[in-house]
């Protein structure tokens, strides 16, 4: 959990992306710690709870963990020393401690909003205290009337979120998977027969012996060991290799499965002359039916945009699939992008380093479940999830990182 930091005073509100709500000034409100949580150490968790921590296990070893006394309420959270101290100071209702208010900033305001919306703190509203989704209208300024999604990808993303909202699911991982795999094309008997083997996939992508792009691939790329569902290539030149700790920009190329057969050679030619560090394509029917069936990786945002510009001409009039929860780079939706999160930025349920889309869907799933467990019907759970996500640095109108994250 992010620590409270505050280099300057007199913050009022904090915007969180185009079209997103604004956080009210919270410095002078009355809060109290939510009694649903207890503070425990790693050694007090059982085996199942330790497994849930996933990549946060190392951080949890030396820190504190917020554990819900009611297992159906919220989820495990790793808390920094500042958050633990704040909770301890608010066991009884009161204003924020002077050490926080004296250094209050816009960033602090957002951190307090997060703690309220995540159910860690409760905020006084009249004669009662509210938390999580119930506190939404007291944390955010009034939101203007909803606008239509800006483009095809934004529409797909909203459709996915509304679909997840309608599902009778409260398992965060399952709900995240439903969001992540939204807009996959269905498997058909014809598709099963046509792409029944890796050899058939290679033939479809012009990767078989004697095909024209094989020398181009061999000259510029090294085919790495296949991962589940993917054929992977990495750049032969060292200076283009991506380190795990470097920022990774992802360019999604999303024609339909049938259209990929015709345009894959052209995509390979454009990538060969670019600064792309790696790319991958689905290796079987399931992978090729994904909307994100072809992904190229870049260490530089400008280089990624240059390749997108070059591909626009190559992919004009190509049937589009479309990747939800990514930022549009072409009006048709055939090109979009995301920014992989840092490796230490995770939620307890995650068991691997998240891609941009998985990073987004894991959070949306958690916030959907938080809202669904609330007795409050307004705003709808999917709207609460959107608004909470914007506080994580996502522009929820364009599905791209806000400036603070990019």
C-alpha positions in Angstrom: 0.0 0.0 0.0 1.4 3.4 -0.9 2.7 5.4 2.0 1.4 8.9 2.8 3.8 11.5 1.4 3.2 15.2 1.4 5.8 17.9 0.5 3.4 20.9 0.4 0.2 22.1 1.9 -3.3 23.4 1.0 -4.3 20.7 -1.5 -7.9 21.0 -2.6 -8.9 18.5 -5.3 -7.1 16.0 -7.5 -8.1 15.2 -11.1 -7.5 11.6 -12.3 -7.8 11.5 -16.0 -10.0 13.1 -18.7 -13.6 12.6 -18.0 -12.9 11.1 -14.5 -14.4 12.5 -11.3 -12.6 14.8 -9.0 -11.7 13.9 -5.4 -13.1 16.3 -2.8 -10.8 18.0 -0.3 -10.7 15.5 2.6 -8.1 17.0 4.9 -10.7 18.4 7.4 -13.0 15.4 7.4 -13.6 13.0 10.3 -12.3 9.5 9.9 -12.0 6.3 11.9 -10.3 3.0 11.2 -12.6 0.3 9.8 -12.9 -2.3 12.5 -13.3 -5.0 9.9 -9.5 -5.1 9.6 -7.0 -6.3 12.0 -3.2 -5.8 11.7 -1.2 -9.0 11.6 2.3 -10.1 10.7 3.2 -12.6 8.0 3.8 -15.4 10.6 0.2 -15.2 11.7 -1.2 -16.1 8.3 -2.1 -19.6 7.4 -0.8 -21.3 4.2 -3.7 -20.3 2.0 -3.4 -16.7 3.1 0.3 -16.6 2.4 -0.3 -18.0 -1.1 -2.8 -15.2 -1.7 0.0 -12.7 -1.2 1.8 -13.9 -4.3 4.5 -11.4 -5.3 3.9 -9.3 -2.2 5.1 -12.1 0.0 8.6 -10.6 0.3 7.3 -7.2 1.2 4.9 -8.7 3.7 7.7 -10.5 5.5 9.0 -7.2 7.0 5.8 -5.3 7.1 2.2 -5.4 8.4 -0.8 -7.0 6.8 -4.4 -5.8 7.0 -6.6 -8.9 7.3 -10.4 -8.7 7.3 -12.0 -10.4 10.4 -14.9 -11.3 8.2 -13.5 -13.4 5.3 -16.4 -12.3 3.0 -15.7 -8.6 3.5 -12.6 -7.4 1.7 -9.1 -8.9 1.0 -5.6 -9.0 2.4 -3.6 -5.8 2.1 0.0 -5.1 2.7 0.4 -1.9 4.7 3.4 0.4 5.0 4.5 1.9 8.3 2.8 5.2 7.6 -0.6 3.5 6.9 -0.3 1.4 10.1 0.5 4.5 12.1 -2.5 6.3 10.6 -4.8 3.4 11.4 -3.6 3.2 14.9 -4.2 7.0 15.4 -7.8 6.6 14.1 -9.0 3.7 16.3 -11.3 6.4 17.7 -13.0 8.8 15.3 -11.2 12.1 14.7 -9.5 14.3 12.2 -6.3 13.2 10.5 -3.2 13.5 12.7 -1.4 16.8 12.6 1.7 15.1 11.1 -0.4 14.3 8.1 -2.4 17.6 7.8 0.7 19.7 8.2 2.2 18.2 5.1 -1.0 17.6 3.2 -0.8 17.6 -0.6 -2.9 16.6 -3.6 -1.1 13.2 -3.4 -2.0 12.8 0.2 -5.6 13.6 -0.6 -5.7 10.8 -3.2 -4.1 8.4 -0.7 -6.8 9.1 1.9 -9.5 8.7 -0.8 -8.0 5.3 -1.7 -8.0 4.2 1.9 -11.7 5.1 2.3 -12.8 3.6 -1.1 -10.8 0.4 -0.3 -12.6 0.0 3.1 -9.6 0.7 5.3 -10.9 4.0 6.7 -14.5 5.1 7.3 -15.5 8.8 6.8 -18.2 10.6 8.7 -21.2 11.7 6.7 -23.7 13.4 8.9 -24.6 11.1 11.8 -23.0 8.0 10.3 -19.7 6.6 8.9 -19.3 5.4 5.4 -16.7 3.3 3.6 -15.9 1.7 0.2 -18.7 2.1 -2.4 -21.1 3.7 0.2 -18.6 6.6 0.5 -18.3 7.2 -3.2 -20.4 10.4 -3.4 -18.7 11.8 -0.4 -15.2 11.2 -1.7 -15.8 12.5 -5.3 -17.3 15.7 -6.5 -20.6 15.4 -8.4 -19.9 13.7 -11.7 -21.3 15.2 -14.9 -23.6 13.2 -17.2 -21.9 10.2 -18.8 -20.5 10.6 -22.3 -20.5 8.1 -25.0 -17.2 6.1 -25.3 -14.7 8.0 -27.5 -13.9 5.1 -29.9 -14.3 1.5 -30.6 -11.8 0.3 -28.1 -13.3 2.5 -25.3 -16.7 1.0 -26.2 -15.4 -2.5 -26.0 -13.8 -1.7 -22.6 -17.1 -0.3 -21.2 -19.0 -3.3 -22.6 -16.6 -5.7 -20.9 -17.0 -3.9 -17.6 -20.8 -3.8 -17.8 -20.8 -7.5 -18.7 -18.6 -8.3 -15.6 -20.9 -6.2 -13.5 -23.9 -8.3 -14.6 -22.2 -11.6 -13.7 -23.1 -13.3 -10.4 -19.5 -13.6 -9.4 -17.5 -12.4 -6.4 -14.3 -14.4 -7.0 -11.8 -11.7 -7.9 -9.5 -13.9 -10.0 -12.4 -15.4 -12.0 -14.0 -12.0 -12.5 -10.6 -10.6 -13.7 -10.3 -13.5 -16.2 -13.8 -12.7 -17.6 -12.7 -9.1 -18.1 -9.3 -10.1 -19.5 -10.7 -12.5 -22.1 -13.7 -10.4 -23.1 -14.1 -10.2 -26.9 -12.3 -13.5 -27.7 -13.7 -14.9 -30.9 -15.6 -18.2 -30.5 -14.0 -21.5 -31.4 -15.8 -23.1 -34.4 -15.6 -26.7 -35.8 -14.1 -25.2 -39.0 -11.4 -23.3 -37.0 -10.5 -26.5 -35.0 -10.0 -28.4 -38.3 -8.1 -25.7 -40.1 -5.7 -24.8 -37.2 -5.5 -28.2 -35.5 -1.7 -28.2 -35.3 1.3 -25.9 -35.0 2.2 -26.9 -38.6 -1.1 -25.5 -39.7 -0.5 -22.3 -37.8 2.9 -21.9 -39.3 1.4 -22.3 -42.8 -1.3 -19.8 -42.0 1.4 -17.2 -40.9 3.7 -18.0 -43.8 6.3 -19.4 -41.4 6.7 -22.7 -43.2 9.8 -23.8 -45.3 10.4 -21.7 -48.4 8.2 -18.8 -47.3 9.4 -15.3 -48.1 9.5 -13.9 -44.5 11.6 -16.7 -43.1 15.0 -15.1 -44.1 13.7 -11.7 -42.8 12.9 -13.2 -39.5 16.2 -15.1 -39.3 18.1 -11.9 -40.1 16.5 -9.7 -37.4 15.0 -11.9 -34.8 15.9 -14.9 -32.7 12.9 -17.2 -32.0 12.9 -17.9 -28.3 11.5 -20.9 -26.5 7.8 -21.1 -27.0 5.6 -20.1 -24.1 2.1 -21.4 -23.6 0.0 -20.2 -26.5 2.7 -18.0 -28.1 5.5 -17.9 -30.7 8.1 -15.5 -29.4 10.8 -13.5 -31.2 13.5 -11.3 -29.7 15.7 -8.8 -31.5 19.2 -10.2 -32.3 21.0 -6.9 -31.6 21.8 -6.4 -27.9 20.9 -2.7 -27.7 17.3 -3.5 -28.5 16.8 -6.1 -25.8 14.4 -5.4 -23.0 15.5 -5.7 -19.5 12.9 -6.9 -17.0 13.2 -3.7 -15.0 12.9 -1.4 -17.9 9.6 0.3 -18.9 7.8 -1.8 -21.5 5.5 -0.3 -24.0 3.2 -2.8 -25.8 1.8 -2.3 -29.2 -1.3 -4.5 -29.9 -2.0 -5.4 -33.5 -5.5 -6.8 -33.7 -6.9 -8.0 -37.1 -9.4 -10.8 -37.1 -8.0 -14.3 -37.1 -8.8 -14.7 -40.8 -7.3 -11.3 -41.7 -4.0 -12.1 -39.9 -3.2 -14.6 -42.6 -3.0 -11.9 -45.2 -1.3 -9.1 -43.2 1.2 -11.0 -41.0 4.1 -10.8 -43.6 3.6 -7.0 -43.9 3.6 -6.6 -40.1 6.9 -8.6 -39.8 8.5 -6.3 -42.5 7.5 -3.2 -40.6 8.7 -4.6 -37.2 12.0 -5.7 -38.8 12.9 -2.1 -39.7 11.9 -0.7 -36.3 13.2 -0.5 -32.7 10.9 -3.2 -31.5 12.7 -5.3 -29.0 10.5 -8.4 -29.3 7.1 -9.5 -30.6 4.9 -12.5 -30.2 1.9 -14.1 -32.0 -0.6 -16.8 -31.0 0.7 -20.3 -31.6 -2.6 -22.2 -31.7 -6.3 -21.6 -32.4 -6.9 -20.3 -28.9 -4.1 -17.8 -29.1 -5.2 -16.6 -32.6 -8.8 -16.1 -31.4 -7.6 -13.7 -28.7 -8.1 -10.0 -29.5 -4.5 -9.4 -28.4 -3.2 -12.1 -30.8 -0.1 -10.1 -31.8 2.0 -7.9 -29.4 5.2 -6.0 -30.1 7.4 -4.7 -27.2 9.3 -1.4 -27.1 11.5 0.4 -24.5 10.6 3.8 -26.0 7.2 5.3 -26.4 8.1 7.4 -29.4 9.5 4.4 -31.2 6.3 2.5 -30.6 4.2 5.4 -32.1 6.4 5.4 -35.1 5.7 1.8 -35.8 2.0 2.4 -35.3 2.1 5.1 -37.9 3.8 2.8 -40.4 1.3 0.0 -39.8 -1.7 2.2 -40.3 -1.1 2.3 -44.0 -0.4 -1.4 -44.2 -3.6 -2.3 -42.3 -6.0 0.0 -44.0 -9.4 -1.7 -44.6 -8.3 -4.8 -42.7 -11.1 -6.4 -40.6 -10.6 -5.4 -36.9 -10.9 -7.5 -33.8 -10.1 -5.0 -31.0 -8.3 -5.3 -27.6 -10.3 -4.0 -24.6 -8.5 -2.0 -21.9 -5.9 -0.5 -24.2 -5.3 2.9 -25.7 -6.4 3.5 -29.3 -3.7 4.3 -31.9 -5.9 3.9 -35.0 -9.5 5.0 -35.6 -10.5 1.5 -36.7 -9.2 0.0 -33.4 -6.8 -2.3 -35.1 -3.8 -0.7 -33.2 -3.7 0.1 -29.6 -1.2 0.2 -26.7 -0.5 -0.3 -23.0 2.3 0.3 -20.5 3.4 -2.7 -18.4 3.4 -1.8 -14.7 6.5 -1.9 -12.6 7.3 -5.4 -11.2 6.7 -4.3 -7.5 3.3 -2.8 -8.2 0.9 -5.6 -7.4 -2.2 -6.7 -5.5 -2.2 -9.7 -3.1 -4.2 -11.9 -5.4 -1.7 -11.7 -8.3 0.6 -14.6 -8.9 2.8 -13.2 -11.7 4.1 -10.0 -13.1 1.1 -8.4 -14.7 0.8 -7.2 -18.2 -0.9 -3.8 -18.7 -4.3 -5.5 -19.4 -4.0 -7.9 -16.5 -2.9 -5.1 -14.2 -6.1 -3.2 -15.2 -8.5 -6.2 -15.0 -7.2 -7.4 -11.6 -7.9 -4.0 -10.2 -11.3 -3.6 -11.8 -12.3 -7.1 -10.6 -11.3 -6.2 -7.0 -13.2 -2.9 -7.1 -16.3 -4.5 -8.7 -16.3 -7.1 -5.9 -15.9 -4.3 -3.3 -18.9 -2.5 -4.7 -21.0 -5.6 -5.1 -20.5 -6.5 -1.4 -21.8 -3.0 -0.5 -25.4 -2.4 0.4 -25.2 0.8 -1.7 -26.9 0.7 -5.1 -25.5 4.0 -6.3 -23.3 4.4 -8.2 -23.5 1.0 -10.0 -20.6 -1.3 -9.2 -19.0 -0.8 -12.7 -19.0 2.9 -12.3 -17.4 2.7 -8.8 -14.8 0.4 -10.3 -14.0 2.9 -13.0 -13.7 5.8 -10.6 -11.5 3.9 -8.2 -9.3 2.8 -11.0 -8.6 6.3 -12.1 -6.9 6.9 -8.7 -4.4 4.2 -9.7 -3.2 6.3 -12.6 -5.4 5.2 -15.5 -7.3 7.5 -17.8 -10.5 5.6 -17.9 -11.7 7.5 -21.0 -8.8 6.5 -23.2 -7.6 3.4 -21.2 -4.0 4.8 -21.1 -1.7 5.7 -18.2 -2.2 9.2 -16.9 0.9 11.5 -17.1 1.9 10.5 -13.5 2.4 6.9 -14.6 3.6 7.2 -18.2 
